[in-house]
């Protein structure tokens, strides 16, 4: 296996990583959206941001 393939394999995001990237993308204007889907994505964005904030807070509190 070449060095490039090892690096690409390491940075593969998989299904969960791709979902996180897609949550923060702009919605497709040609695609019909409903209220339930928009609310679900909004709540997911809030949860991801709160989770990342908590991890950062925990790291700062632990090492400082």
N, C-alpha and C positions, 0 to 999 in steps of 0.2 A: 504494500500500500504506500503510495507516495505521500510526501509531507503535506502537499496541498489537500489531498483527500482527507487526511487526518484532521486538519484544521476545519475543513468544511463540515465534517461529521461532528466535530465538537460543538460547532455553533448552530447546528440544526435545531430548530425550535420545537418541532413536533406540533401536534394538534393544539395543545394548551398554549404554547407560545404564539402560534399564529392567531389564536382566538384573542389574546391580549392585544396583539398588533391591530387586529381588525376592529376591536371595540373603539379604538381611538382614531380610526380613519373617518374621513368625511363620508356621509351617506351618499349613495348613488342617487342622483336626482331623477333618473329614469325608472327607478324601482319604487313600487308602491309600498308604503310603510303604514303600519297601524299603530294605534296608541299603546297597546300592550307591548309590542316589540320595542318601541321607543322608551317606554318606562323601564323595561327589563335592562336595556343597554345603559340607561342613565343610572340605575341602581348599581349595575356592575362597575361602571366608571367610579362611582363614589366609593364602593367597597375596595377597589384596587388602590385608589389613592389613599384611603384611610389605612389599609394594610401596609403600604409602602412607608407612610408616615410613621406608623407604629414600629416597623423594623428599624428605621433610621433613628427614632427616639430611643429604642432599646439599645442599639449599638453605641450611641453617644453616651447614654447613661451608664452602660457597662464599662466603657473604656475611659471615661473622663471622671 
